[in-house]
Amino acid sequence: MTISTAGLDLIKEFEGCKLEAYQCSANVWTIGYGHTRHVEEGDTVTQKEADALLLDDVAMVETHCKRLITVPLKQHQHDAIVSWCYNLGCGNLRASTLLKKINASEIDKVSEQIVRWDKVKGKPLAGLTRRRLAEALLFDSGKAEKPEPEPKPKRKTNG
């Protein structure tokens, strides 16, 4: 099974695309839709090259997912797990309760595992929370929707 357009669109939405190399929050040189292999400061890509890198990276993730997941998944479930792995890495899947739930065919418990992975240094990150909720929704229902960010509280003014 290969990722669908809906799955690719979800990854694109949350990764964003930058055609010039930048250092991500982990100080890793990154380009395109989160591509990190062989990226150096000053590198640039075209949109077409960024799209090709995304497809290559997704294919690699899918290879690892196929090796780790021992039960059949529906297309939308596959898409959600590939998005999750694209962002977090297949090493995290390999060691996760998420994988244990999938392989035990406890499909009704997978989304609660997906959403647990929204933290950086132990603290929830709003963008990751939205991504995990979108992946859980896709896994459960096949709907690829991006949850809206929670509105920021209004500041009180001294009037």
Solvent accessible surface area in square Angstrom, and as a share of the most:
residue,aa,sasa,rsa
1,M,105,0.47
2,T,93,0.54
3,I,23,0.11
4,S,32,0.20
5,T,99,0.58
6,A,42,0.32
7,G,0,0.00
8,L,30,0.15
9,D,74,0.38
10,L,9,0.04
11,I,0,0.00
12,K,67,0.28
13,E,93,0.42
14,F,42,0.18
15,E,42,0.19
16,G,31,0.30
17,C,46,0.27
18,K,110,0.47
19,L,70,0.35
20,E,122,0.55
21,A,18,0.14
22,Y,59,0.22
23,Q,90,0.40
24,C,41,0.24
25,S,124,0.80
26,A,73,0.57
27,N,113,0.58
28,V,64,0.37
29,W,68,0.24
30,T,5,0.03
31,I,4,0.02
32,G,1,0.01
33,Y,19,0.07
34,G,23,0.22
35,H,13,0.06
36,T,64,0.37
37,R,104,0.38
38,H,177,0.79
39,V,18,0.10
40,E,118,0.53
41,E,130,0.58
42,G,65,0.63
43,D,51,0.26
44,T,93,0.54
45,V,26,0.15
46,T,78,0.45
47,Q,82,0.36
48,K,169,0.72
49,E,85,0.38
50,A,0,0.00
51,D,47,0.24
52,A,50,0.39
53,L,43,0.21
54,L,3,0.01
55,L,96,0.48
56,D,84,0.43
57,D,13,0.07
58,V,3,0.02
59,A,53,0.41
60,M,78,0.35
61,V,18,0.11
62,E,10,0.04
63,T,84,0.49
64,H,57,0.25
65,C,3,0.02
66,K,112,0.47
67,R,138,0.50
68,L,22,0.11
69,I,22,0.11
70,T,104,0.60
71,V,32,0.18
72,P,129,0.81
73,L,23,0.11
74,K,131,0.56
75,Q,69,0.31
76,H,44,0.20
77,Q,16,0.07
78,H,11,0.05
79,D,2,0.01
80,A,0,0.00
81,I,1,0.00
82,V,0,0.00
83,S,0,0.00
84,W,0,0.00
85,C,1,0.01
86,Y,29,0.11
87,N,52,0.26
88,L,44,0.22
89,G,30,0.29
90,C,14,0.09
91,G,37,0.35
92,N,58,0.30
93,L,0,0.00
94,R,130,0.47
95,A,86,0.67
96,S,5,0.03
97,T,55,0.32
98,L,0,0.00
99,L,17,0.09
100,K,134,0.57
101,K,44,0.18
102,I,0,0.00
103,N,46,0.23
104,A,60,0.46
105,S,73,0.47
106,E,56,0.25
107,I,53,0.27
108,D,117,0.60
109,K,81,0.34
110,V,0,0.00
111,S,19,0.12
112,E,91,0.41
113,Q,16,0.07
114,I,0,0.00
115,V,50,0.29
116,R,140,0.51
117,W,72,0.25
118,D,14,0.07
119,K,102,0.43
120,V,72,0.42
121,K,197,0.83
122,G,60,0.58
123,K,152,0.64
124,P,90,0.57
125,L,95,0.47
126,A,69,0.53
127,G,30,0.29
128,L,30,0.15
129,T,43,0.25
130,R,58,0.21
131,R,6,0.02
132,R,1,0.00
133,L,83,0.41
134,A,0,0.00
135,E,0,0.00
136,A,10,0.08
137,L,62,0.31
138,L,2,0.01
139,F,0,0.00
140,D,85,0.44
141,S,56,0.36
142,G,32,0.30
143,K,114,0.48
144,A,47,0.36
145,E,95,0.42
146,K,88,0.37
147,P,36,0.22
148,E,142,0.64
149,P,68,0.43
150,E,156,0.70
151,P,124,0.78
152,K,179,0.76
153,P,124,0.78
154,K,192,0.81
155,R,222,0.81
156,K,194,0.82
157,T,119,0.69
158,N,162,0.83
159,G,123,1.18
